[in-house]
Amino acid sequence: MTLPAIIPMHPVDVFYGVVVPQVQTYIVAAPRFELDQDSARERIGALVRERFQRHAYHMPRKLGVITALRLADDLAEPVTVLSLAELEALDADALEAARGDRHWRLYIAQDQEITLMMLVFDHIMSHGFTGRGFLYAALDALRPGAAAPPALSAPQQARFEAYQRHITAQFLGRAPWATHTRLSIPSSRLRELARAMDQPFTEAAMLWLARSLLDASDRAWPVDASIFRMEQGGDRSTWIQAPIGNLGLQLDAWEILPSGAWAPGQGLVGDDRDGLERFVRFYEGFPWKLPIALAMKWVLDRARKAGPPPDRERLVINNLGHTTYPFFRTMFFDPANDCDRFGLVFLDGVQDRMELQFAFPQEFLAHFDQATFEATLMENLAGMMSEARLRRIEA
């Protein structure tokens, strides 16, 4: 397959690169298998060329912005094979810097019992769905018997979880304003709630979290809820392409009142999809990309730094969807969340469990009782089956 030497950076990727600037760290585990470094790089290079072409490009910055993707000579240069002990010695700063202007690095680390593959990337590179797909495809290209997802023994799972705690602590250590909490529940319980509420899974999870937040909070503020997720339906194979790394990523917004009344709200880019499409066409046809890119960055940086509106709670849900692989992703500790708001939640369906991660700001926990909230979550998981105490406001 012949890849173009240069591709213009798409404004959608500029947008998400500013809105979600944190490094993403995705990890998959498997029982140890035999690994040859040269063969690994060859197979992953072929995978990049055939299926994940965006990974083949440099994205250098000029005056702080990226205007073009430039084809790399060595497609597999970001692939690094090392021992698990060597991986554990890398701190968060080293991992973030390792992305370079390819905006990704793939670590393949082993000890005597387990193989971990960790993809470090950012939202300029792609959204999480593509990142996880690339990680799994790379693992399956290397391990024998890859017809089914890998299964870990109890000691291997414990080793994997130990690294999860280690890498989370590395990133949390750079955010003294934040805390980190993980909860795990059977996925079936949240699916049952979604059916009882007659809502899609993600909306039901959002309403469950928002209702529990309102019940546990001492302040009766409306909740502005946002969800990062993938578009429903469509041909997902088209999401994996070089020109638009974040193709298919959707940012939805809702408002939930203390009474339980709720309605869709306006997202960060508004509801004028025709206007957005016209801007994209203009951007693609305009010969001088740098002035437009600088202007976009200035506007987005300014909006991001403005902070939340007064007397309104903020709930942001990042839902990557369900996976049958042993998988973990490190929580974002975004400095923009260093404020008196509930903040960010990660939702990940891993095998038969729903894994939740929270990054409550210390300032928020000065008046919000986390233990009460966690108890309320469990109470509402059962109680909202019969009485949701939520009412959609029809347009």
Order of alpha helices (4+ residues) and beta strands (2+ residues): beta-alpha-beta-alpha-beta-beta-beta-alpha-alpha-beta-beta-alpha-alpha-beta-alpha-alpha-beta-beta-beta-alpha-alpha-beta-beta-beta-beta-alpha-alpha-beta
